[in-house]
Amino acid sequence: MSATKDLRPRPQLPAESPGPAPLWLLVTAVAGLSLVALTDAFSLFAGLRLRAVIDGDDGFLFARQGDLGAAVSLYETASRYQVMVYLPAAIAFVVWFFRMRAVTGLMAPDRFRNGPGWAIGGWLIPLVNLWMPYRIAVDMWGAATPLPTEGERFRARLWPLNLWWGLFVFSILTNRFAGTKYDNAETLMEMRDGVDQYMTAELLHILAAAAAMYFAIRLTTMQRFKAASGPYGVTPTKEPTA
């Protein structure tokens, strides 16, 4: 019989000791998100210039009606930059996301409702990608949250995750609505309305990118801390005594 009288339930320990998440993946993901935010800012600038041209006054950049062609060209160039940057940035983020699913899954294997492959596949299936990555992120956040100390109530504050995902989904929906409105524009006023919608979407993109960077940094930091401490740290073994 054990000498201890502590009958409190212990957290389930992983079969394999999880290592810290690699920082280079985090750096790559954050760099990609930063480039996305920069191209969105450039597109926002180009949209403001195009809007000023359409208004035909000496507004934001003293643009005049005769500069419409140049303003449209600049706006389309900004759009091409966004497309060029978005794909590699998305790949970098999904690779980081998949790796985090792997290492946090070792910390709390019973917490996850889906296999690790969904950390990639969940982004690729239409409509499912509006919900599945969020559920996986919630599971990862809970698995990486430090264990409660004596007398402390377990509570994983999800506001960084909820803020990121809310901005991300809202920006996607706004962007699709703006694209439909801009592509179907037949007059300059309709084009201006489409640009206004695009500028709203781009502002949301910038905020979503910033929130995603904060979420990624927080989650990686929590995982690395938990992997190096608590029941997941490497405990030195004692030499057996005779």
N, C-alpha and C positions, 0 to 999 in steps of 0.2 A: 504493500500500500504506500502511496506517495505521501511524503511528509507534509506537502503543502495542502492547505485547506481552501485555496483559491479556486472556487468553482465557476468563476466568470467565464463565458465563452470566449475563446480565442479566435482571432481572424484567421481565415483559411490561408495558409501559406502556399505559394506556388511550388510546383514540382521542380521547376528550374529557377535559379536565382536570376532575376532580370538585371541587365546592365543598364548604365545610363544611356539615354538617347543621344545619338551623335550630334554634336553641335554644328557640324558642317552642313547637315541637312536643314537645320533651322536657319542658318545664315543664308543658304541658297533660297529657301522659301521666302524669307523676309526681303531679300534683294529683289526677287521676282515681284513681290507685292509692291515694293517701292517703285519699281519701273512702271507697273500698271498705274499706280497713283500719279506718277509724273506724266504719262501719256494722257491720262484722263484730264489732268490740269491743262495740258497743251490743247486738248480738244475743247475744253471749257473756254480757254482764251480765244481759240479760233471761232467758236460759236458766238461769243460776245462780239467779235469783229464782224461776223456775217450778219448778225442781228442789227448792228449799227448801220451797216450798208443798206439793209432792207428798209430801215426806218428813214434813211435819206436825210439825216441831219448831221450836225457836228458833235456826235455823241461820244461814245467811249474812246475811240481812236481817230477822231476827226475823219471817219471814212465817208465817202460820198457814193452816190448811186452808180457812178461810172466804174467803181472798183468791185462791182458785184462778181465778175468773173474771177478776179484774183482772190476774193474772199471765199468763194465756193471752192476754188482749188486748194486753198490753205486748209479749209475744213475737211476736204476729202483726204488730204495728206495726213492730217491728224488722225483721221479714221483708220488709214492704212497702218500707221504706227501702232495704234491700239491693237489691231489684229495681229501684227507681227510680234508684239510683246506678250499678248494675252496667252497664247498657246504654250510657249515654254514656261511662263510663270505658273500656269495652271498645272503643268506636268510636275514642276518642282514642288508645288504645294501638295499635290496628291501623293507624290513619293514620300514627302515628310509625313503626311497624314497616315499612310499605310505603315510606315515604320513605327510611328507612335502607337498605332493599333497593336502592332506586334509586341512592343515592349510593355505597354500597359496591360495587354492581355495576359502576360506572365504574372503580373501582380495580383490580378483578381479574375481568374478564368471563369468563375461562376457569375460574374457581373454582366458579361456580354451575351446578348441575345442572338447575334449573328456571327458567322465565321469571319476570319480576317480578310478573305477575298472581297467581302462587301465594302471594305475601305477603299477599294478601287472601283468595283462594279457599281456601287451605289451612286457614283458620280455620273455614270454613263447612261443610265436608263432614264428616259424622259418621265417626268412627273415624280418618279421614285427619287430622283436627285434633288427634289425640293424637300425631302423629309429624311431619307435614310442616312445621309452623312451627319445630319444633326443628331439622330439617335445614337450613332456610333460615337460622335463627339461627346455626348452626355455620358456614355459608358466610360470612355477614356478619362474624362474629367473626374468622374467618381472614383475610378481605379487609382488615379494619380494623386487624389486628395490625401493629405496626411491623415494618419489614423488619430482618433481623439485621444487625448490624455485622460488621466484619472478624473472622473467626475464630469468630463466635458461631453456635451451632446454632439454626435456626429452630424455635420452639416456642410454640404458642398455648395458653396455660393456659385450659382450658375450665371450671374449677370454678364460676365465677359463673353461667355458662349452665346447667350441669348441675344446680346447686343450685336455681335458679329453676324449671327445667322439671320436675324431680323433685317438688318441693313442689306445683307447679301441677297436675300430673296426679294426684298422690295426693289432693290436696284435692278435686278434681272427683269422683273415684271414691268417696271417703268421703262427700261430700255427697249423692250419688245413693243410696248405701246408707242413709244416715240418713233421707233423705226417704221412702224406701219403708217403713222401720221406723216412722217417726213417723206416717205417713198410715194405716198398717194397725193402729195401736195401738187396743186395745179396753178396756184397763184403765189405771189410773193408773200402775201399775208399768211397763207396756209404753211408756206415754207418756214416763216418766222415762228409760227406756233409749234411746228415740228422741232425746230432748233431749241425753242424754250423747253420742250419736253426732254430733249436730249441733254440739255445742260442740267436739268434736274437729275436725270439718271447719272450723269457723270459726277455730279456732286455726291450723290449717294454711293457711287463706286469708290470715290476717294475715302469717304467715311468708312465704308465696308472694308477697304484694304487696310486702313489704319486699325480698325477693330480686329481684323484677322491677324495682323501682326502682333497685337497685344495678346490675343488668345493663344497664338502659337508660342510666344515667349513664356507666358504664364504656364501653359500646359507642360512645355519642355522643362521649365525650371522646377515645377512640382514633381515631375517624374524623376528627374535627376536627384533631387533632394530625397525623395522617398526611397529610391534605389540605393542610396548611400547611407541610409539611416533606418532606424526602426527595425522591424523584423526582416527587412529586405537587404540590410547592409551585410557586409562580409565580416563575420565574427571570427577573430583569431582562435584557432584551436589550441588546446593545451596538450603538452606532451603527456602520453600515458605514463602513469606511475606504476612502479613494480608492486 
